[in-house]
C-alpha cells in the first residue's frame, strides 16, 4: 500500500480556485505570507538586494563556494538566508561564513560533513532525493538539521513515510502530479510534514494535497494573477510562496513587484 499515489485523471477532478471562499474581500488584501526566493549567486547584486525584505527567505544556489563581496553583503540583509555548499570546501571559503553569522548552510547528505568546518553555530538545511534508507536516515538524524526537503523518485511507502516523519526539524516533501494524493484535510498541525508543489498541480486537485501539515509551499510565477494569489492566501493563511528567479534579472524585477503587492515592506 502506498501513501502517495498517482492521480488517474487530474483534469477530470480539477479544482477551480474561483470563486474566493465565502466572506473573502473582492479587492486584493495583503496578508504578509512567508516568501521563499530561489536565486543564483550570478544574479545582479542590486536585484538581489531588491528582494531583501521582512518575511522573505533567500535560498542561494551556487556554482562554487567562493561568493562575491557584494553578494555576501546583500545576503546579510535577509532575515533568513540559506547558502548552498559544495565539496570540496576550502578553508578560505569556510572563513567567509564568519561574515554571515545568521546564514544557514544548504547541503545534500554527502555535504553534511562540510558544515562542521564552518565558523560558529550554524543552522543546516538538507536536501534528500530518491529512496530513503536506514543509513541516510541515521546520518540526517545525527546532524539535527533545521529543515529537511525530500524529493521522492516515485511512490512513497508507509515505511519511508514513517521514517521521514521522524526526522528532526521542518520537513517538506516535494510533490509532483504523479505523486499527489487528494484528501480532505482536517486540522493542519505545524509539527506535521508540509508539501511543496507547483500552483498548477494545486489547481488540478479536487481537494487538499496530502500531507495536511501547515505551511504548504506553493511555487508561483513572479507575475501571478492577483485573484489566484488572493485565493491561495485566503483558503489557507499558512501557505508559503516560492518564487524562482535564478540569475534572471527580469524575473527578479517581477519578483520585486510581487513582494510590493504583498506589502512586505521596503527593500533593505
C-alpha positions as CSV (number, residue, x, y, z in Angstrom):
1,X,0.0,0.0,0.0
2,X,1.3,3.4,-0.8
3,X,0.9,6.8,1.0
4,X,1.3,8.9,-2.2
5,X,-0.1,7.7,-5.4
6,X,-0.5,8.9,-9.0
7,X,-3.8,10.5,-9.9
8,X,-5.6,8.8,-12.7
9,X,-7.0,11.9,-14.2
10,X,-6.0,15.3,-12.8
11,X,-8.0,17.3,-15.3
12,X,-11.2,15.5,-14.6
13,X,-11.1,16.4,-11.0
14,X,-9.7,19.9,-11.5
15,X,-10.1,22.3,-8.6
16,X,-11.3,25.7,-9.7
17,X,-9.8,28.3,-7.3
18,X,-12.6,30.7,-8.3
19,X,-14.7,32.0,-6.6
20,X,-12.9,33.0,-3.4
21,X,-14.1,31.5,-0.2
22,X,-17.3,33.0,1.2
23,X,-16.6,36.2,3.0
24,X,-13.3,36.9,1.2
25,X,-12.8,40.5,0.2
26,X,-13.1,41.2,-3.6
27,X,-10.1,43.6,-3.6
28,X,-6.7,42.1,-3.0
29,X,-5.7,42.2,0.6
30,X,-2.1,41.5,1.5
31,X,-1.6,39.0,4.4
32,X,2.2,39.2,4.6
33,X,2.8,35.5,3.9
34,X,6.3,34.0,4.2
35,X,8.0,34.0,0.8
36,X,10.9,31.9,-0.3
37,X,13.1,33.3,-3.1
38,X,15.4,30.9,-5.0
39,X,18.2,32.9,-6.5
40,X,21.6,32.1,-8.0
41,X,24.9,33.7,-7.0
42,X,25.2,35.2,-10.5
43,X,22.1,37.3,-10.0
44,X,22.9,41.0,-10.2
45,X,23.7,42.2,-6.7
46,X,21.2,45.1,-7.0
47,X,18.4,42.8,-8.0
48,X,19.2,40.5,-5.0
49,X,19.1,43.5,-2.7
50,X,15.7,44.4,-4.0
51,X,14.4,41.1,-2.6
52,X,15.7,41.5,0.9
53,X,12.5,42.3,2.9
54,X,10.8,41.2,6.1
55,X,9.3,37.8,5.8
56,X,11.5,36.8,2.8
57,X,13.8,33.8,2.9
58,X,16.5,33.5,0.2
59,X,17.9,30.2,-1.0
60,X,21.1,30.9,-2.9
61,X,22.3,28.2,-5.4
62,X,25.9,28.3,-6.2
63,X,28.4,27.1,-8.8
64,X,31.3,27.3,-6.3
65,X,31.8,28.2,-2.6
66,X,33.5,31.5,-3.4
67,X,31.0,34.3,-3.2
68,X,31.4,37.9,-4.3
69,X,31.7,40.5,-1.6
70,X,28.6,42.3,-2.9
71,X,26.6,39.0,-2.7
72,X,27.7,38.4,0.9
73,X,26.7,42.0,1.8
74,X,23.2,41.5,0.4
75,X,22.7,38.1,1.9
76,X,23.2,39.7,5.3
77,X,20.2,41.9,4.6
78,X,17.7,39.0,4.7
79,X,16.2,37.8,7.9
80,X,16.8,34.2,6.8
81,X,19.4,33.1,4.2
82,X,20.4,29.7,3.1
83,X,23.6,29.2,1.0
84,X,24.3,26.1,-1.0
85,X,27.6,24.4,-0.1
86,X,29.6,22.2,-2.4
87,X,32.5,20.0,-1.8
88,X,35.4,20.4,-1.5
89,X,35.3,23.3,0.9
90,X,38.5,25.4,1.0
91,X,39.4,26.9,4.4
92,X,39.3,30.4,2.9
93,X,35.7,29.8,1.7
94,X,34.7,28.5,5.1
95,X,36.1,31.6,6.7
96,X,33.9,33.8,4.6
97,X,30.9,32.5,6.5
98,X,32.1,34.5,9.5
99,X,30.6,37.5,7.6
100,X,27.3,35.7,7.6
101,X,26.7,34.7,11.2
102,X,23.0,34.2,10.6
103,X,23.1,32.4,7.3
104,X,22.4,28.7,7.1
105,X,24.2,26.0,5.2
106,X,22.2,24.2,2.5
107,X,23.6,20.8,1.6
108,X,22.9,17.3,0.4
109,X,23.5,14.3,2.6
110,X,27.1,14.0,1.4
111,X,27.7,17.6,2.2
112,X,26.7,17.4,5.9
113,X,30.3,16.9,6.9
114,X,31.1,20.3,5.2
115,X,29.0,22.1,7.8
116,X,31.4,21.1,10.6
117,X,34.1,23.3,9.1
118,X,32.0,26.5,9.2
119,X,32.7,29.0,11.9
120,X,30.1,29.5,14.7
121,X,26.9,27.7,15.4
122,X,25.3,27.1,12.0
123,X,21.7,26.1,11.0
124,X,21.6,23.4,8.3
125,X,19.1,22.5,5.6
126,X,19.4,19.1,3.9
127,X,18.1,18.1,0.5
128,X,17.2,14.4,0.0
129,X,16.4,12.9,-3.3
130,X,15.2,9.4,-4.2
131,X,14.5,6.5,-1.9
132,X,15.4,6.7,1.8
133,X,17.5,4.1,3.5
134,X,18.4,3.5,7.1
135,X,22.0,4.8,6.7
136,X,20.6,8.1,5.3
137,X,18.0,8.4,8.0
138,X,20.6,7.8,10.7
139,X,23.1,10.3,9.2
140,X,20.5,13.1,8.9
141,X,19.1,12.4,12.4
142,X,22.6,12.8,14.0
143,X,23.1,16.1,12.1
144,X,19.8,17.5,13.6
145,X,19.1,19.9,10.7
146,X,16.7,22.8,10.9
147,X,15.0,21.7,7.7
148,X,14.8,18.5,5.5
149,X,13.4,18.8,2.0
150,X,12.8,15.4,0.3
151,X,12.0,14.8,-3.4
152,X,10.9,11.1,-3.8
153,X,11.6,9.4,-7.1
154,X,8.3,7.6,-7.1
155,X,5.5,6.4,-4.8
156,X,6.2,6.6,-1.1
157,X,5.5,3.5,1.0
158,X,4.4,3.5,4.6
159,X,7.9,2.7,6.0
160,X,9.6,5.6,4.1
161,X,6.8,8.0,5.1
162,X,7.2,6.9,8.8
163,X,11.0,7.4,8.6
164,X,10.6,10.8,7.1
165,X,8.1,12.0,9.7
166,X,10.5,11.1,12.5
167,X,13.3,13.2,11.1
168,X,14.2,16.4,13.1
169,X,13.5,19.9,12.0
170,X,11.0,21.2,9.5
171,X,10.1,18.5,7.0
172,X,9.0,19.3,3.4
173,X,8.1,16.8,0.8
174,X,8.3,17.9,-2.9
175,X,5.3,16.6,-4.8
176,X,4.6,16.3,-8.5
177,X,1.3,15.4,-10.3
178,X,2.5,11.8,-10.3
179,X,3.0,11.7,-6.5
180,X,0.0,13.6,-5.2
181,X,-3.0,12.3,-3.3
182,X,-6.1,14.5,-3.0
183,X,-7.5,14.3,0.5
184,X,-9.9,16.1,2.8
185,X,-7.7,17.8,5.4
186,X,-9.0,18.5,8.9
187,X,-6.9,20.5,11.3
188,X,-3.5,21.4,10.0
189,X,-0.7,20.8,12.5
190,X,2.6,22.7,12.4
191,X,4.5,19.6,13.6
192,X,3.4,17.5,10.6
193,X,5.4,17.5,7.3
194,X,4.5,20.1,4.7
195,X,4.1,19.6,1.0
196,X,5.7,21.7,-1.7
197,X,4.1,21.8,-5.1
198,X,3.6,24.0,-8.2
199,X,0.5,26.1,-8.3
200,X,-0.5,24.3,-11.5
201,X,-0.6,21.0,-9.6
202,X,-2.7,22.6,-6.8
203,X,-5.2,23.8,-9.4
204,X,-5.5,20.3,-10.8
205,X,-6.5,18.8,-7.5
206,X,-10.2,18.5,-6.4
207,X,-9.2,18.6,-2.7
208,X,-6.3,19.4,-0.4
209,X,-3.0,17.8,-1.1
210,X,-1.5,15.1,1.1
211,X,0.1,15.6,3.6
212,X,-2.0,18.0,5.6
213,X,0.6,19.8,7.6
214,X,0.6,23.6,7.9
215,X,2.8,25.8,5.7
216,X,2.1,24.3,2.3
217,X,4.7,25.8,-0.1
218,X,3.4,26.8,-3.5
219,X,5.6,27.6,-6.4
220,X,4.2,30.6,-8.3
221,X,5.3,32.8,-11.1
222,X,6.5,36.3,-10.1
223,X,3.6,37.8,-12.2
224,X,1.0,35.5,-10.6
225,X,-2.5,36.9,-11.1
226,X,-4.0,38.8,-8.1
227,X,-7.2,36.7,-8.0
228,X,-5.1,33.5,-7.7
229,X,-2.8,34.9,-5.2
230,X,-5.8,36.1,-3.1
231,X,-7.4,32.7,-3.4
232,X,-4.3,30.9,-2.2
233,X,-3.8,33.1,0.8
234,X,-7.5,33.2,1.9
235,X,-8.0,29.5,1.6
236,X,-5.0,28.7,3.8
237,X,-3.3,31.6,5.6
238,X,-0.4,29.3,6.5
239,X,0.6,29.0,2.8
240,X,4.2,30.0,1.9
241,X,5.0,31.2,-1.6
242,X,8.1,30.1,-3.6
243,X,9.4,32.3,-6.4
244,X,12.2,31.1,-8.6
245,X,14.4,33.9,-10.1
246,X,17.8,32.1,-10.6
247,X,20.2,34.6,-12.2
248,X,17.5,36.2,-14.3
249,X,17.3,40.0,-13.6
250,X,13.9,40.3,-15.4
251,X,12.4,37.6,-13.2
252,X,13.9,39.3,-10.1
253,X,12.3,42.6,-11.1
254,X,9.0,40.9,-11.4
255,X,9.5,39.2,-8.1
256,X,10.2,42.6,-6.6
257,X,6.8,43.7,-7.9
258,X,5.2,40.7,-6.2
259,X,6.8,41.5,-2.9
260,X,5.5,45.0,-3.2
261,X,2.0,43.7,-3.9
262,X,2.2,41.6,-0.8
263,X,3.3,44.7,1.2
264,X,6.2,43.0,2.9
265,X,7.9,46.3,3.5
266,X,10.7,48.2,1.7
267,X,14.0,46.7,0.5
268,X,16.8,46.9,3.0
